[in-house]
Amino acid sequence: MLLDDLPAAVDARRAEAEVIAEAYRTAHRGNDYAALVAAIADALADLTAAEQRMEAAQRQVSHGYVRGTAGTA
C-alpha cells in the first residue's frame, strides 16, 4: 500500500465498521450493549477459527517438510 492510499484505506475500513455496527445494533433492536457483546463474541469466534486454520496449515507444512526430507539422510 502506498503512503498516499493510507487515508482512503482507513476511511473505507471505518465506513465498513460503521455498517457492521449498525447491522448489529439493528439486529439487537437498538440495544447498544447487546450489539457490542454480540460483535465481540463473533470477532472472538472468528479469531479462534483463524488460529485453528493457521495451526492446521503449520502442521501440514511441518509434516510435508519432515516427509520430504526423510529420504535424504
C-alpha atoms as one frame of an Amber mdcrd trajectory, in Angstrom:
protein
   0.000   0.000   0.000   1.290   3.426  -0.879   1.512   6.087   1.792  -0.950
   8.251  -0.177  -3.500   5.411  -0.144  -3.494   5.051   3.640  -6.158   7.666
   4.465  -8.535   6.213   1.853  -7.993   2.713   3.213  -8.597   3.905   6.768
 -11.753   5.721   5.689 -13.014   2.635   3.857 -12.339   0.431   6.891 -14.139
   2.914   9.145 -17.147   3.007   6.806 -17.238  -0.790   6.757 -17.081  -0.880
  10.561 -19.965   1.580  10.805 -22.125  -0.552   8.503 -21.357  -3.657  10.567
 -22.019  -1.816  13.836 -25.384  -0.601  12.564 -26.287  -4.128  11.443 -25.551
  -5.479  14.928 -27.482  -2.604  16.524 -30.477  -3.256  14.270 -30.337  -6.987
  14.978 -30.420  -6.222  18.697 -33.259  -3.684  18.377 -31.159  -0.672  19.315
 -29.609  -2.249  22.399 -26.055  -0.958  22.067 -24.668  -3.154  24.842 -26.150
  -6.367  23.401 -24.907  -5.402  19.934 -21.407  -4.762  21.262 -21.297  -8.060
  23.138 -22.529  -9.958  20.067 -19.966  -8.255  17.821 -17.136  -9.071  20.227
 -18.309 -12.679  20.602 -18.400 -13.069  16.812 -14.947 -11.488  16.467 -13.524
 -13.852  19.089 -15.101 -16.841  17.336 -13.600 -15.689  14.018 -10.205 -15.244
  15.691 -10.359 -18.747  17.159 -11.278 -20.213  13.766  -8.424 -18.325  12.074
  -5.955 -19.554  14.708  -7.138 -23.136  14.191  -6.714 -22.826  10.406  -3.241
 -21.359  10.887  -2.218 -24.178  13.248  -3.556 -26.781  10.804  -1.605 -25.173
   7.955   1.557 -25.113  10.071   1.132 -28.803  10.877   0.724 -29.615   7.186
   3.834 -27.637   6.270   5.794 -29.233   9.088   4.587 -32.720   8.138   5.434
 -32.104   4.481   8.892 -30.835   5.402   9.665 -33.877   7.503   8.197 -36.285
   4.933  10.059 -34.572   2.068  13.483 -34.722   3.740  13.293 -38.124   5.427
  14.813 -39.952   2.454  17.765 -37.600   2.002  19.695 -38.679   5.096
